[in-house]
Structures are given as C-alpha cells and as structure tokens.
Amino acid sequence: MTQSPKTALITGASRGLGHALALALAPTHHVIAVGRTIGALEELDDAIQAAGGQATLAPMDITVPEAMQQLCRGIHDRWGGLDLWVHTAVHAGPLAPAAHLADKDFDKSVAINLRAPTRLIGYIAPLLGKTGTAVFFDDPRGGEKFFGHYGTTKAAQIALARSWAAETVRTGPHVRILTPPPMPTATRARFYPGEDRSALTDVQTAAASLLPAIVA
C-alpha cells in the first residue's frame, strides 16, 4: 500500500460534502476526485493546489462501468492501490407518493444510488486490500412519506455497505458508515426548498467533524 502520499478516491467530489472532504483530506492524501462537473472539479483542484496539496481529476460518470474500470486500472498502475475510498455521490430523486413513482426517476435513483456503488465495491475492494478504508454516508429516509425514490435506494445502498462491513471484519478492508449532520447541500435543498438553511451545519464544518472517523 502506498504510504507517501496516501491516496484517497472520492466519488462525488465536485460539490457538497465530497468537495469539502476532498479539501479536508488534501493535506495528508493525494486526492483522486471523481465527478461529472468539470468546472467544479477544476475549482477543487485550484483550492487543493493553493493549500499545497495534489489532486488527480477524473471527470467521469460513476454509472458507466467502462469508465470506472479504466479509472481503477489507472489507479493500480500509478499507485498500486488505494488507502481510502470515500463515496458521496448520490441522486436526489423527486419527492412523490409511492403510487406515483416515475420509472425514469426510479431507474436513475437505482443506477446512481445502488447499482453504481455495487459495481464500485467490486472494482475498488482489490485496490483497498486488507488495510484500506471505504466510507459510506447514511441518510435514513427509508420509509418516510414521499421519499420513495431516494429513501428506498439510499437505504439499499447502506444495507449493502453494512453487509460488506460485516464480511470484512477479519479480512479487511475497513468499511465505515457515518451519518453526517443536516447540511445546506443541493440534495437537501431539493427536499426542503423553503428551509431555514442558517440552522444547518455548513459542509466544511461537517467534513471537519467527520474526518477523525474517516482516517482513524
């Protein structure tokens, strides 16, 4: 496993918690930032370089298997493995009654929130080996009214992560599931558009509070 610098793959790094965690990890890790928004990734890279860190940008869609396979092969060839994988990518499907969930919205929620991380576990587990760490973030909306798209697929993702964590207790990698505080992210804004955002925890503060558990 690469020791200097350590490597951290962040899927969903272009905005929100993933962006904040990339900045928080940059002093100690070479950040491999995955996201679909090139401009946001470039801004992240500028901020990391300004702070003296290094990043590799991967403007890719996590739902495209070939792209993720190519990325993981590149990580293996360049660094030999990963120390850390932080998965923050998520799709906030529109709120709707359970009897009126649109196929296109549910299919997109399944593709991003469940099918993509399922594939990524298979691709990334060998890179993490016995000592690396994978981190997922719970947002317990499963069973709440109108959260059929997001709540169902996010709960399934976390159930999968819990299975992986239980399976690897003795063999590694380490799998951690953390629950961030409510934050003023674009995802939350879709669910609570009229909310008083001043009462929420900003993403930088949330990232700082989560960092000890991520790198422990």
Secondary structure, DSSP 8 states (H G I E B T S, - for coil): ---SSEEEEEET-SSHHHHHHHHHHTTTEEEEEEES-HHHHHHHHHHHHHTT--EEEEE--TT-HHHHHHHHHHHHHHHSS-SEEEE--------B-GGG--HHHHHHHHIIIIIHHHHHHHHHHHHHTTT-EEEEE----TTSTTBHHHHHHHHHHHHHHHHHHHHTTTTS-EEEEE-------HHHHHH-TT--GGGS--HHHHHHHHHHHHH-
